[in-house]
Amino acid sequence: MQIKNNEERYVLQSRLPLLQHRIDAINEKLEAAKAPKIEILVSGPFIQRIQFGLYSRMMPVVKVELSRELNGPKGEVKMLALSTVDKKTQWMEHKTFTKLTPEQDVQVRLTDTPCLCDHCGTNRIRIYMYTLQTQEGIKRVGSGCVDEFAGLQIRGWQAAYEKAVESIEQYSEIDFSVVDDHSVVPVMDFLKEAITQIKDNGYLTRNETGRSSGSETFKAVGDRMDAENGGPTYPTATVEKAKAVRDYILKSEADPERRDQDYWSNLRSLVEFGHLTMRQSSLLCSSIKSHETHLSKLALPQEGASLANEHFGTEGERIPLKNLRVATAYVDEGEWGYTTKITLYDDKNRLFEWKASGRFELKPGDIVHMVGTLGKHETFESKKYEKTMFKNTLKRCKFHSLEEIDEIIEKANNPKPKRRSKNAELAGESQSAPTF
């Protein structure tokens, strides 16, 4: 099928360079013949919905028109039509080169003297008559006079023009084979659908799952646009989040660290154009994850405001620690075996660190109980939380169950009274012995 609207021709935006190359080849021959060149007028791109059987897809196209203006030594001439005249009946068939005005249409189709040449003034049997728009008005000129009348080789130009028309019609042809590569969806609808897909299914990558959130979203948007007559609706929260992602992309222009990066430059181009292809879907989908990471970083200083603000105890003190929350646990294998660096927080968000010998399978968020000896107090500057943090180091630690740690704490809070020595007991007895 051809992409056209009445007599206007539309060509896929990606095919425009190929069409231009074809027109350039035609113009090389015209130049060699000293004939005027063919000029194509391009406008757009436009997004046009194209129907394919039971469904439709939106595709980026450009409007292509051929200029019919020829500049020769006798001024500007515009080709309007070529009429073929039957010798016996003088019945005319017309090939128009442009959309005719009513005045032009009368001159081309309704003339009482189809073979009268305005150049030589003769009215004899002619097979071909050209209708031209000149600076003096509309002229009908026979094929034998047309080159002399215009001062250039119109017939050579006409043949080249017809080849150019064939080229445009060829490149305006579209079939199912190019739909997936060239169809587009609106950026904002894609972002809304991607937010929904990621919320329901998580962020999918082709390497991990064989599917990608980008391609899944692209297909889902196309289906929803068909099912909902081109205007899918989403919850208000989803719409606002999509706007936030769009604004986050556009603001990269003012960010010195992001402005010149290809990743952000390509994203800005997508948002500014307003539509994207299947191949660009993963790129735009990744901006949602980038925005979430950005929001997490903004929240980190507030999150870290209450963390690691004080030291605890004194160096060398052996203490029981209950309900410690594991923050990180990194296992490292060295020459002498495994070590595990564990960072933990207590219920008052004090920070503890234990570099333990051996391998401990701990995950962030695990709750543990232990008895350990306090090492040196340390401070450091956290880039993550943008603050000074106070760290309590531990050594010679031992994990305990909840019941065991409760018992240890209970004993520490309620120590048994010290036993008196035997000599002290005997001395006490002698002092309290009755006297007679």
Secondary structure, 3 states (H helix, E strand, C coil): CECEECCEEEEEHHHHHHHHHHHHHHHHHHHHCCCCCCCEEEEEEEEEEEEECCEEEEEEEEEEEECCEEEECCEEEEEEEEEEECCCCCCEEEEECCCCCHHHHHHHHCCCCCCECCCCCCECCCCEEEEEEECCEEEEEECCCHHHHHCCCHHHHHHHHHHHHHHHHHHCECCHHHHHHHCEEEHHHHHHHHHHHHHHHCCCCHHHHCCCHHHHHHHHHHHHHHHCCCCCCCCHHHHHHHHHHHHHHHHHHHCCCCCCCHHHHHHHHHHHHCEEEHHHHHHHHHHHHHHHHHHHHHHHHHHHHHCCCCCCCCCCCEEEEEEEEEEEEEEEEECCEEEEEEEEECCCCCEEEEEEECCCCCCCCCEEEEEEEEEEEEEEEECCCCEEEEEEEEEEEEEECHHHHHHHHHHHHCCCCCCCCHHHHHHHHHHCCCCC
